[in-house]
Amino acid sequence: MSARKEVPGVAALGLIGVLVCASTAAQEPSRAALPDDATPVTILRAMEKVYAGCRSYRDTGEVTSAIVTDGGRAGSDRPFTTAFVRPGRFRFQFTDTGLGDRSSSYIVWSDGSEVRSWWDAKPGVRRPGSLVEALTPATGISGGSSVRVPALLMPGEMSEGPLLVAPERIDDGSDRGVACLRIRGASRKTPYTLPMGRLVLTVRDETVTLWIDRSTLLLRKVEERRTLDTYTSDTTTTYTPEIDVEIPAAQLAFGAPAPATAPPR
């Protein structure tokens, strides 16, 4: 197996460089079908090829997180959207709703030659030097959704994370009525450090489970459990993906809110 470059934060969030963006033809079972006894590595490699070969991709999804400590349990929901047209038109947005009476949104956009980002926690349009520079800092606060799919859609731009450590197939399951293959493992050998905004946390143990559409090889769900020094976290990311569809220009527009103007005196 060839060596793989690693995007900071992708592996740390249990992400495997193997997510799927199938072409219209790839959604047909005749092309995406795998033998019933396919190994985990065979499945993951097939997913990777499907993602890398698509001409367009979009999704809606949600990251649901819960942190369990001795003092109780707290959680948040972070909806997100992704739109992509090869070779480089891209837009990603997530919103953190777990902030009491307010929420916080983060947008990353590219037209293939320019990258912009916007975060209402620090208002103002920024122009990072690359998508990696724009997306990676949001890895922790977006629950990994900022880098998971983009890293596989654009391996040349984003690089790829490693395969799961010791992946194993477990019993198939069903997600929202879709039959799924399931593969369990870990993103890397523990312990490892995980960037979370300005903090750097240490993950002592983790389990990652991928739910993969059996007929299309599209990723439907990722379940992650991590044990850190002072708490345990459970994160579930769900995807409703579409591939090789026409994506309206409005879904690829930057769309950052206009700067607030001071009221006239």
N, C-alpha and C positions, 0 to 999 in steps of 0.2 A: 504494500500500500504506500502511495507517495506521501511525502511529508506535506503538511498543510499549514498555511499561515493562519495566525490567530488574531481575531479582532478583540481588543481589550473589552472584557465584559460579556462577550457572546458566550464563551465557554462557561464563564462564571455563572451564568444564569441558566445553565442546563441546556444550552442550545447546541444543537448538532448541526454541522454543516451539511444538512441533508433535507432541507425542507422542500416542498413541492410547488412548482408552478406549471402545471401540465398545459400543453397546447390543446386546442379543441379536439384534435385527433387523439391526443393522449388521454382524454377523458373517456374514450371508448374502451371498454373492458378488454378488447382484443389486443390493444397496445399496452395497456397498463397492467394487465393481469400477470401475476406471479404464481409459481407453483405453490401448492398448499404447504410444502415443507421448506419454503424459501428461508434462508438464514437471516438473522437480523442485519448483518452487513450487506447482504444482497438487497434487502428492502431499502435500507438507507441510501445505498448508492443509486438505486433506481429513482428514489425521490429526488435526489440531488440532480440527476440528469433532466428530470421533468421540469424542475424549477429553472435550471439554467437554459432550457430550450424554449421557454415561452416567449411570446412576442408582447403580451400585456398581462397585467395582473391587478386585481383590486380585492380588497377585503373590508369587512367590518368585523370588529371583535371586541372582547372585553377581558381585562385582567382583573381577577378577583383575588385579593390577598387577605390573609388573616395572620396575625402575630399572637402567639400564645406565650404568656409569661406567668410567673407565680401570682401576679396581681390581676390576671384576667385575660380577656381576649379582645383584640381590636382589629378592624378590617377596613378595606377601602375597595372601591370599584373604579377601574380606569378604562373607559371605552376608547377605542382607537380606530383609525381608518388608514388604509394604504392604497395608493394608486400609482401605477408604473406602466410606462410604454417604452419598450426598448428602442434605442440603446440607452437613453439616459433621462427621460422625462419622469419625474418622481415627486410624490408628495406624501408626507406622513403627518398625522396629527393624533395626539392623545390628550385626554383630559383627566386630571386627578380630581375626583369628587370627594375624597376623604379628608376634607379640610374644614369641617364644620359647616359654617354658613356660606362658604365660598368655594370656588373651584379654581383650578389652574390648568391652562392649556399650553401645549408646546407644539410648534409647527416646524417642519423641515421641508424644503422645496428645492428642486433643481430642474433646470431645463437642459442639462447635459453639459453646459459650459460654465454655469454660475450656480452657486449654492447660497441659499438664504435660510435663516432660522429666526424664530420669534418665540419668546416665552413671556407670558404676562407677569411672571414673578419678577422679571427684569425687563420691562418694556423697552422696545426698540428693535429695529431690524438689524440683524447681524449678518455678516458675509464670511462664513468659515471657509477655509481653504479647500475642504473636501467634504463629501458626505460622511466619511468616517469621523472627521472632526466635529460635524454637526450632530450625528446620531449617537455616538458612543457616550458622551456625557449624560445622555438621558436614559442609559441602560437600566440603572437601578430604579429611578423614579417612574419609569414607564413599565416596570415589571418585565423588562427584556423585549417588549414588543417593538421598540425602536430599532433593534438590530437583528432580530431573529430572521424575519423574511428578507429584508434588504440584503443581508449578507449572502444569501443564496441566490437572490435575483441578480445581483451584481458582484460576482466573485472577484472580478478584476478590479473593481473599485473598492469593495469592502473587505476583500479577502474572505477566507472561510475558517470557521471554527473546527475543532477536532470532532471526530466521531465520539459517540458515547463510550465511556470507559466500561468495559465488560458488558456490552449490550446483550440482552436476552429476550426472547419472545415469551410473552405470557398469554393467557387466554384471550381470544378475540373478544371484542365488546361492541356496543352500539352507542353512538353519540347522536342525539337528536334524530333518531330513526335511521342513521347511516351505519352500515356494518363497517367495523374498523379492525385493522391489525393493531396490536399493541406491543411496544418494545420498551423495556425498562432498563435503566442503567444509571450512570452518573455522568456529569459533564466533564469531570476531571478527577484526578486523585485528590482526596481530602487529606489534610486541611488545605484551603486556599483562601485568598483574600478576594473580597467582593466590594467594588466601589459603589457607594450609595450616596449620591450627591457629594457633599464635602467630606463624608465619612468613609472610612475603609474598614469593613467588617471582616471577620474570619469565619468561614464556613467549616464546621467540624465534620459534618456528615450530610449527605444528601441522596435523594432518590428522584429520578426524573422518569416520567412515563409519557411516551408519545402515542397519540391516537391517530391512526393514519387511515384515511378512506380506502377501503379494500379494493374498490374498482378503479379509482382515479389516482390513488397515491397522493392525494392532497391531505395536508395536515389539518386535522379538525380540532385537536385539543392537546394541550401540554399540561401535565400535572407535575408540580415540583414540591418536595418537602425538604426543608433544610434545618439543620440544628446548628445554631450559633452559640456564642459564649453565654448569652443571657436570655435567649428565647428561641422558640421554634417557629418557623414560618411555613404556611401552606399557601401555594399560589396555583390557581387554575387559569389558563389562558385559552379562550375559545376563539375559533376563526370561522367566518362564513366567507370562503374565498370564491372568486371567479377568475377564470383565465381565458386569454385570447378573446376578449370581448372588446367592443368599441367603448372607449372611455371618453366621455364628454370633456371638452376643454375646461369646463367649470370645475371638474373634479381634480384637474391638474394645475389649477391656478393657485398662486401663493396664498391669497386670501387672508393675510394678516390684518388684524383690526387697524384702522387708521389711528395715528397718534392723537391723543387727547389734546384739545386746544383750550387755552385759558379763556374764560368768559370775558366778554368785553366789559370795560369799566365805564 
